[in-house]
Amino acid sequence: IDQFRCHAGVRMTIPDAGVRIVGPNGSGKTSVLEAIAMLATTRSFRGAQDRDVVRWESGEDYGVAQFARVEARVESNGERRRLGIAMELADDGESIASKRFLVDDRPTSAHELVGNLMVVAFTPEDVQLVIGPPADRRRALDILISQFDRVYMRHLAAYGRVLRQRNGLLKAFARDRVRADAAAAITQIAFWDEQLVGEGAYLIGRRARVVAALHKAIDRHASDLSSRARFGVAYQPRATV
């Protein structure tokens, strides 16, 4: 880990038995976990912007732009991979000028990086999965499934693009005072609705299968938590996409 949050540089080997990180508040324990999780999902599980993870003092010693870098050697199913993410700030110090993804030292896309390292991050804030809005639960499922199903990740990205296009069209209609029953409005909205249904159907189906598998796993381990209570989860999407 280089120039990430409060860390100028960290090197560590994680044994098969795992590792426990101990230290005072503000010493960067969570930042180490955040760096590892970014290699798996390309994003911060803390909801931070990329700019926020770049150490403020980075680049000063070398006379270059502020930057952050995370790399790892991972082994899974007998395969060894070297993964990396490198970010560099723009001259204004507020925006990201470049964000590169690497697999075996070769530039690649975010889609190709995701899935080489799988993580589950759990923090005290994750109680929102139970008491928070549905969007939090959908996001958790999306992060989970995207790590082992690249097709899902592509559908998720496409769904987001279609939704933005549809919403932009609705705003344009409102701005230009186009009536909802106008032929042009009906035709264009119907086109984007069809795209939403197509992309969303895969997402809903995959989420349902994954949650069903989670329910079976939870049911198997429920007796470890309580001899009398039963636990489970169910996926209950809204009737419309």
CORCORBEL-V314131 format. One record per backbone hydrogen bond with DSSP energy under -1.0 kcal/mol. NH is the residue of the N-H (numbers start at 1). CO is the residue of the C=O. Records with the same first field share a line. If there is no record, write none. Layout:
# CORCORBEL-V314131
NH = CO, CO
This chain:
# CORCORBEL-V314131
2 = 69
3 = 8
4 = 7
5 = 53
7 = 4
10 = 1
18 = 15
27 = 24
32 = 28
33 = 29
34 = 30
35 = 31
36 = 32
37 = 33
38 = 34
39 = 35
41 = 37
42 = 38
47 = 44
52 = 49
53 = 50
55 = 3
58 = 55
60 = 57
63 = 59
64 = 59
68 = 87
69 = 2
70 = 85
72 = 83
74 = 81
76 = 79
79 = 76
81 = 74
83 = 72
84 = 102
85 = 70
86 = 100
87 = 68
88 = 98
89 = 66
90 = 95
93 = 90
97 = 88
98 = 88
100 = 86
102 = 84
103 = 106
104 = 82
106 = 103
108 = 101
113 = 109
114 = 110
116 = 113
126 = 123
127 = 124
128 = 125
129 = 126
130 = 127
131 = 127
132 = 128
136 = 133
138 = 134
139 = 135
140 = 136
141 = 137
142 = 138
143 = 139
144 = 140
145 = 141
146 = 142
148 = 145
149 = 145
153 = 149
154 = 150
155 = 151
156 = 152
157 = 153
158 = 154
159 = 155
160 = 156
161 = 157
162 = 158
163 = 159
164 = 160
165 = 161
166 = 162
167 = 163
168 = 164
169 = 165
170 = 166
171 = 167
172 = 168
173 = 169
174 = 170
175 = 171
176 = 172
178 = 173
182 = 179
186 = 182
187 = 183
188 = 184
189 = 185
190 = 186
191 = 187
192 = 188
193 = 189
194 = 190
195 = 191
196 = 192
197 = 193
198 = 194
199 = 195
200 = 196
201 = 197
203 = 199
204 = 200
205 = 201
206 = 202
207 = 203
208 = 204
209 = 205
210 = 206
211 = 207
212 = 208
213 = 209
214 = 210
215 = 211
216 = 212
217 = 213
218 = 214
219 = 215
220 = 216
221 = 217
224 = 221
225 = 222
226 = 222
